Amino acid sequence: MGVTNLFNLEGKVALITGGSRGLGLQMAEALGEMGATVVLTARKSQELENAQLHLQDLNVKAYTMVNDLQNIEDIEPLVREVLGYHKHIDILINNAGAAWGTQAEDHPLDGWQKVIDLNLTAVFALSQCVGKLSMIPRQYGRIVNIASIAGLVGTDPNFMPTIAYNASKGGVVSFTRSLAAEWAQYQITVNAIAPGVFPSKMSKGMIDRAENYILEKTPLKRLGNHEDLKGLSVLLSSDASAYITGQTIAVDGGFTSV
């Protein structure tokens, strides 16, 4: 098979959580450009509508569904609705997430639970449901979990005092390895991307506070940009990565290499 065909996503359906803005929308652009039909979920209908119009302007086949993944009981109806329209889900990108910034000794338990519920429990529940209802029966799937460099290393609390977020992303890394080992028998690959610091609504306060520190610690001396996740997200969603599973790849300008 030629390289172009390995990366071709024509006929594939991708479900992307947190897809209305930021990294999720960037990855939707990339997968759509390669031919995938993208289904975006998020909590806010107006942001989803704006994202859909943006993608359609790029000639991407885009659909949206309002959903709050913290309501675990709503996950199966979401998956069944996607399957009702599109028949199968070939690619799942678990991107939706939340953070809570405070020192560990002051972190409220309800804040911890909120972050763990969305960043880790929902990733498990959605992957489980998509697997059972589509990927396992079809013996095919690509799952891409969005972790973080905060799940790979301990972070300076003056830079990133987000222990619940860090712990949840470390859990995503371990979950990725474990599910990859279990579901390899079904020809489902499971990988994770660990972004470094990308400008976003979630990271704005951190960048405002610690941009000089971040750039000093980053060998490439810049933040992530709008293009930096696109190539890897296509790779891990396509047949070009058929022999890659259980891996977490940092996209961080070298932050975790020093």
Secondary structure, 3 states (H helix, E strand, C coil): CCHHHHHCCCCCEEEEECCCCHHHHHHHHHHHHCCCEEEEEECCHHHHHHHHHHHHHCCCCEEEEECCCCCHHHHHHHHHHHHHHHCCCCEEEECCCCCCCECHHHCCHHHHHHHHHHHHHHHHHHHHHHHHHHHHHHCCEEEEEECCHHHCCCCCCCCCCEHHHHHHHHHHHHHHHHHHHHHHHHCEEEEEEEECCCCCCCCHHHHHHHHHHHHHHCCCCCCCCCCCCHHHHHHHHCHHHCCCCCCEEEECCCHHHC
